[in-house]
Amino acid sequence: MTEAEARQHLIARREELAQEDRISAEGRAPVKLEQDSVGRLSRMDAMQQQAMAQAAERRRQAERKRIAAALVRLNDGEWGYCATCGKAIAPQRLANDPSVASCVTCAA
């Protein structure tokens, strides 16, 4: 994967994450307590779905941070090299996820 392809992939993924945020905004909203119309199990289910949506949001935030860091490395000419040991990251690893910052050895 070339640097240009990696940049394009990272920017596209960042846009996908923003779209996922817009779609899931309602699911992360506080659960309203409507005791007249909703039973206790339905409220518990809604609260569980809210917690799952919030966990997904935290994962998207972490991925956005990795993408931002990878774009900085691309701009600085450091993309493709391990942030820990400085060795080249395997091309297959970068093709799988261009936001990775470490080689397989350091990641383990």
C-alpha positions in Angstrom: 0.0 0.0 0.0 1.4 3.4 -1.0 1.3 6.4 1.2 -1.3 8.0 -1.1 -3.5 4.9 -0.8 -3.1 4.8 2.9 -4.0 8.5 3.2 -7.1 7.9 1.1 -8.1 4.8 3.1 -7.7 6.6 6.4 -9.7 9.6 5.3 -12.5 7.4 3.9 -12.6 5.4 7.2 -12.7 8.6 9.2 -15.8 9.7 7.2 -17.4 6.2 7.7 -16.9 6.7 11.5 -18.6 10.1 11.3 -21.5 8.6 9.5 -21.8 5.8 12.1 -21.8 8.5 14.8 -24.7 10.2 13.1 -26.7 7.0 12.7 -26.1 5.8 16.3 -26.7 9.2 18.1 -30.3 8.2 19.1 -29.1 4.9 20.6 -26.7 6.7 22.9 -29.3 9.1 24.2 -30.4 8.8 27.8 -33.2 6.3 28.4 -36.4 8.1 29.4 -38.2 6.6 32.4 -41.8 6.3 31.2 -43.3 3.9 33.8 -46.8 4.2 32.4 -46.1 3.0 28.9 -43.0 0.9 29.2 -42.4 -2.1 31.5 -39.4 -2.7 33.6 -37.9 -5.3 31.2 -38.3 -2.9 28.3 -36.5 -0.2 30.2 -33.7 -2.6 31.1 -33.4 -3.6 27.5 -33.3 0.0 26.4 -30.6 0.7 29.0 -28.6 -2.3 27.7 -28.9 -1.1 24.1 -27.8 2.4 25.2 -24.7 0.9 27.0 -23.8 -1.1 23.9 -24.2 2.1 21.7 -22.0 4.0 24.1 -19.3 1.3 24.0 -19.4 1.3 20.2 -18.9 5.1 20.3 -15.8 4.7 22.6 -14.4 2.2 20.1 -15.0 4.7 17.2 -13.3 7.5 19.2 -10.3 5.3 19.8 -10.1 4.4 16.1 -10.4 8.1 15.2 -7.4 8.8 17.4 -5.4 6.1 15.7 -6.4 7.5 12.3 -5.4 11.0 13.3 -2.0 9.8 14.6 -1.5 7.8 11.3 -2.2 10.9 9.2 0.3 12.9 11.3 2.9 10.1 10.7 2.1 10.3 7.0 2.7 14.1 7.0 5.9 13.7 8.9 7.2 10.9 6.7 7.2 8.4 9.5 4.3 6.3 8.4 5.2 2.6 7.8 7.8 2.6 10.6 7.3 1.2 14.1 6.9 4.0 16.7 8.6 1.8 19.2 11.7 0.3 17.5 11.8 2.2 14.3 11.9 -0.8 12.0 9.6 -1.0 8.9 6.1 -2.4 9.5 5.2 -5.4 7.3 3.4 -4.3 4.2 0.6 -6.8 4.8 0.1 -5.4 8.3 -0.2 -1.9 6.9 -2.5 -3.1 4.1 -4.8 -4.6 6.7 -4.9 -1.5 8.9 -3.0 1.6 7.7 -3.4 3.2 11.2 -1.1 0.7 13.0 1.8 2.3 14.7 3.9 -0.7 15.6 5.4 -3.8 14.1 4.2 -7.3 15.0 7.1 -7.8 17.4 6.5 -4.6 19.4 2.7 -5.1 19.3 3.1 -8.4 21.0 
